[in-house]
C-alpha cells in the first residue's frame, strides 16, 4: 500500500488538481470544464495557490509544479 504524504505548502487535493492542469498549460475555462467547476471557482483556486506558494503568477506555478514534481499523475 502506498503511503500518503502531506501535500506541500498545505495544498488541498483540488488545488493539486488545478496546479497539475496549470502545469499542462490549460486556461481557467479549460480546467473548469475538466473538473466540472466554473472558471470563477478555478480562479479562486489559482489565487489560493499563489498565496500558499508565495509565487507571483501562473507561469511560476507551472514551473514550481514541474521542478518539484508536484503534479497528479493521470489527470
Protein Blocks (a to p, Z undefined) as FASTA:
>chain_A
ZZddddehhiafklmmmmmmmmnopafklmmmmnopafklmmmmmmmmmmmnopabfklm
mmmmmmnopacehZZ
